Amino acid sequence: MCSRNLAISLALIIALVPLAAVALPHHNVSKRSLFFELECKGTFNKQIFYRLDRICEDCYSLFREPQILSFCKKQCFTSDYFRGCIDALQLTDELEQIKQNIRILNGVDPNIS
């Protein structure tokens, strides 16, 4: 079952990357300015932001598709890509903590399940 979910997540990520017309550029900017660029509306917490950002960086390292990095971070870590990365990196056992972290940064409940 777990390998099936992983396969579905990987297929989703790989299939959706070429279909996206616009991606957020990946710049070497400070985490705080990226927080605002991603339209996070909650409280900036460097440690939490770094943890969620690291999930996207690890996902990018896994697939080596530049768009994944920006799509994963999009909407303050609430995109379908972010959820796909959680599945691909096998972090589903940490999902509740991740959701709590997103609530802090985003100011609202994330719609990831």
C-alpha positions in Angstrom: 0.0 0.0 0.0 2.8 2.4 0.9 4.7 1.7 -2.3 1.5 2.3 -4.2 1.0 5.7 -2.6 4.6 6.5 -3.3 4.2 5.5 -7.0 1.1 7.6 -7.3 2.8 10.6 -5.7 5.8 10.3 -7.9 3.6 10.0 -11.0 1.6 13.1 -9.9 4.7 15.1 -9.4 6.4 14.0 -12.7 3.1 14.5 -14.7 2.2 17.9 -13.4 5.6 19.6 -13.6 5.6 20.1 -17.4 2.0 21.3 -17.4 2.6 24.3 -15.2 2.9 27.5 -17.1 4.5 29.7 -14.4 6.8 28.9 -11.5 8.1 31.0 -8.7 11.8 31.7 -9.5 14.3 30.1 -7.1 16.5 32.9 -5.9 19.1 32.9 -3.2 17.0 35.2 -1.0 16.7 35.3 2.8 14.1 33.0 4.4 12.2 35.9 5.8 11.8 37.6 2.4 10.8 34.2 0.9 8.2 33.9 3.7 6.5 37.0 2.4 7.0 36.1 -1.3 5.2 32.8 -0.7 2.3 34.9 0.8 2.5 33.3 4.2 0.2 35.2 6.5 1.1 33.7 9.9 4.0 34.1 12.2 7.5 33.9 10.8 9.5 31.2 12.6 12.9 30.6 11.1 13.3 27.0 12.4 9.8 26.0 11.2 10.3 27.7 7.8 13.7 26.0 7.4 12.1 22.6 8.1 9.3 23.0 5.5 11.7 24.5 3.0 14.0 21.5 3.6 11.2 19.2 2.6 11.0 21.0 -0.8 14.8 21.0 -1.2 15.0 17.3 -0.5 12.1 16.7 -3.0 14.0 18.7 -5.6 17.1 16.6 -4.9 15.1 13.5 -5.4 13.6 14.4 -8.8 16.0 17.1 -10.1 13.1 19.0 -11.8 13.6 22.7 -11.1 9.9 23.5 -11.1 9.3 21.1 -8.2 11.2 23.4 -5.9 9.0 26.4 -6.5 5.7 24.4 -6.8 6.4 22.7 -3.5 6.8 26.0 -1.7 3.9 27.7 -3.5 1.0 29.0 -1.4 3.1 28.8 1.8 3.6 25.0 1.6 0.0 24.1 1.0 0.1 23.0 -2.7 -0.6 19.5 -4.0 3.1 19.4 -4.8 4.1 19.9 -1.2 1.8 17.0 -0.2 3.3 14.9 -3.1 6.8 15.6 -1.7 5.7 14.5 1.8 4.6 11.2 0.2 7.6 10.8 -2.0 10.0 11.5 1.0 7.9 9.1 3.1 7.2 11.7 5.8 3.5 10.8 6.2 4.2 9.7 9.8 5.2 13.4 10.5 2.1 14.8 8.7 0.3 16.2 11.9 3.5 18.0 13.0 4.0 19.4 9.5 0.4 20.6 9.4 0.9 22.3 12.7 4.0 24.0 11.4 2.1 25.2 8.3 -0.6 26.6 10.6 2.0 28.7 12.4 3.5 30.1 9.1 0.3 30.3 7.2 -2.1 31.5 9.9 -4.8 29.0 8.8 -5.3 25.3 8.6 -3.6 23.8 5.6 -5.8 21.9 3.2 -3.4 19.0 2.9 -4.5 15.5 4.0 
